[in-house]
Amino acid sequence: MLRSILLALDDTPGALAARAMAIALARRTGAALTAAAILDRPHTLGAREAVPVGGAAFAAHRNAALAARLEAEAAAALAAAREAAGDLPIETVTLEEAPEPALLRAGVRHDLIMLGRDSTLGREETEDGLAPVIPALLRDGARPLLVVPPGPAAAGPVLVGYDGSLPAMRALHSFALLGLGAGAPVKLFSADPDAAEAARLAAEGAALLRRHGLAVEEWAVAGGHPAELLLAEATTTHARMLVMGAFENSGLRTLLLGSATRILLRRAPCPIFVQH
């Protein structure tokens, strides 16, 4: 079962939705909740930025102003998290490193990392509305992510994309062990050029989830465009969550490194539970 959640804070719409979901999840499961604000001292202090002759004073003033602004924003985000949590116990921390190493280091003490899809975490902007820290956490991290889009949570089924790869197996197992699907209907999707193989994969993934007491509907597709199918299904059914591994090669596995990954992470109307 889920015992601890690390929530990455800022003031983006996705991060506020992630905060609401993390608080609700902690209340439901009894998991300890830690909310983290990131100051990104290396970036704030211009550690890697060349300074022209005579520009040191200007750079120092600019960096001090930036640091003060980020510290004020972090304090406000932590205070808002405590207020939103109400009587729910919540630990708040400030992380000094850049977002990637900060969350990788802090994440090892928790079961799950939650963040907004559009979280900047102290950076000026996100690329295509997707938090730039997500690829690093998938590539180098040991914990699953729950990436939350802006907007209120839906109450439809959980959609699971499964292709039998190691990342898919890990994501499926973590999802089951953490109890994130408790009380929700689950629809497990598998795609393969061969219809029989698609059906075998769907049965394989569903069998594990049923052992954990989940009600699972199998959905096997021969060929097709898995990302678009999952997006359409998530929209139509008002899915509460999409579960997937960080896929690598063919079929569903193109989701990690190809354009389909960005399609799902950028456009999914529901939170995505993902692990490599």
N, C-alpha and C positions, 0 to 999 in steps of 0.2 A: 504493500500500500504506500501511497504518497505520504512522506514524512516531512519534507522540507521543500520550499519554493524560493527561488531567487528571482526577484522582480527588478528589472532595469527601468529606472524612472527618468522621464523628462516631461515636457509639457505638450508633446505632439498628440494629435487625436488618437492615434493607435496606442500610444503609451497609456493614455487615460482609460481606454477600453481594456487594455491589459491589466491595469491596476484594479478595475472593477471585477474583472474575471478572476484575478488572483485572490482577491478578498473573498469572493463567493466560493472559490475552490477550497481555500483554507478553512472557511466556515464549514463546508460540507464534509471535508475529509479529516479535519483536525490537524492538518499539516502546519508546521511552523512557517511563518512568512517573514522573509527578509527583503526589505526594499532598499535598493542601492542607487545612489546618485553618483555620477562619474564626473570628476573634475578635469581629467585629461591634462595633468600638469606638463608632460612633455610638449604637447601642442600649445598649451596656454603660454608657456614660458619661451616658446620659439626655440627649443633646444637644437633644432636642425636647420634653422633659418640663418642664412648669411646676412650680416649687417654691414652696410657700407660705412666707409670712414666718416666719422662725425654723426652717425645715426644711432649710436648706442643709447643716448639719453632718450631719444624719441621712442626707440624700440622698448626700452625699459618702462616708459610711461604707458605705452600702448598695451604691453603685456600685463602690467599691473591693473589697468582698467579692465582688461578682458578677464583676468583672474577674479577681480572683485565682482564682476557681473555674473560669472559662472558660479561663484560661491553663493551669491544671493539667490540665483535660480535653483541651485541644488538645495539650499535651505528651504526655499518655498516648496519645492517638489516633495521633500521629506515631510514637511509640516502638513501638506495637503494629504499625503498618504496616511499619516497618523489620524487626521481628522476623518478621512473616508473610512478607515478601518473601525472607527467607533470603539466599541468594547472588545474588539478582537485584538489579542496581543500581536504586536508587530515590531520587529527589530529594524531599525534604520541605520544605514551605514553610508559613509562617503568613501569612494574609491579614488585613489590619486593617479593611477596609471591611465594610459590610453584605453579606450573601451575594449579592444580585443584582448590584451593581456589581463586587464582588470577582471573581465567577466570569465575568462578561462580559468584564472586563478581562484576566484571566489566560487565559481560554479562547482568545483570538485567537492565542496562541502554540502551540496544540495542535490536533490533528486531531479529537479526540473528547473530550467531557466525560461522565464517568460519575458517577452518584450513586445513593444509595438512594432508593427510592420514598417511604419514610417519614422521610427525613433532616430533622432540625430545623435543623441548621447553626447552633446557638446560640440559636435561638428556643425559646420555651417549649413549643410544640406545633404539630402539623400539622393542617390541615383535612381531615377524612375520610381520614386516613392518607396524604395526598399532600403531598410536599414543596412548600411555598409558593413556592419559587424556580423551579419548573419552568415556570409560565406566562411569567415574565419572560425566562427563557433561550430559550424558544421564540419569543417575540414579538420580542425585541431582539437575540438572539445570532446569530452567523454560523456556529456549529458545531453539528453534530448532537449529540443527547443519547443516552445509553444509560441508561435508567431501570431499576433493578434491584429486584425485590421481595425480601422476606425468603425465606430457604430455599436449599437446594442447587440447583445448576444441573441442568437436564435435558439429554438428548442426542438429542431428536427433531429433526424438520425445522425449518427457518426458514420462518415464515409471512410473506408480504408482502401488504399491502393496497395496491392500486394503482387510481387512478381517472383517471389522465391529467392531473391538475392539476399546476401548477408545484411546489407542495410535494412531491407524490408523486414527480414526476420527480427533484427534488433528492435526496430521501431514497433513492430507488432507485439513483441514480447514485453517491451517497456510499457507500452500502452496498457496491456493487460495487467501486468504486475502493479502498476501505479493506481489501478482502479479508476481510470479516467472515464471509462464507459459505463460505469455503474448506473443502472436504471434507464439506460438509453438503448433504443434499437440500433443495430449496427448493420450496415450494408457493405460487404467486402467485394471489391472490384479487382478482377484480374484480366489482363489482355495478353494475347499471344497470337502470332500468325496461325497457329494450329488450334482449332477449336477444342480438341480433346485436351491439349496441354493447358489451355486457359481454364478449362473446367477443373483439371487436376489441381492447379494452383489455387483456385478459389476454394476448393474443398480442403486443401492443406491448411490454408490460413484460417478458414472458418473453424476447423477442428480445434485449433489452439484456443481461439477465443471462447468457444463453447465450453472448454475445460475450465475456463475462468468464470463460467456462469452467465455469459453474455448471449443474448438472442441475436443470431446472425442470419442475414439473408445473403446468399451467394449470387454474384453477378459476373459471369464470365463472357468475355467478348473476343471474337476472333478478329485480329487486326484492329483497324480503326485508329483514332487519334486520342489516346488516353487522357491527355491533359484537358482537351476540350470537352470530352465526355464527363470527366469528373467535375469540371466547372459548371457545365450545364446541369448536372445532377445536384450539385451543391446548391445552385440557385433555385431549382425547381422544388427541392424538398426542404428548403430552409435549413440546411445542415448546420448542426451545432459545432462540428469539428471535422477536419480532414486529417487522416493519419497516413503518413507515407515515409518510406525510407529515402535516403538521399541516393537516388538511383544513378547508375553510372554508364551502362553500355547500351543495350538495345531494348526496344519495347518501352515499358514503363521506366526502364533504367536511364533513358535519355533525360529524365526530369532533373537530375542534379546539374550536369554540365552544359546541357543544351538550352535552347530558348524556352523549352517547355517548363523548365524550372522557374524561370522568371515570370512566365505567364501565370503559373499557379500561385507563386508567392506574392505577385503583384495584384492579381485579380480575384483570388478566391474570396468569396463573400463571408467566409467563416475562418476561425482560427485554424492554423495548421500545426499539428504535432509532427515533428520531423526529426530524424536521427540518421547519422551516417554509420 
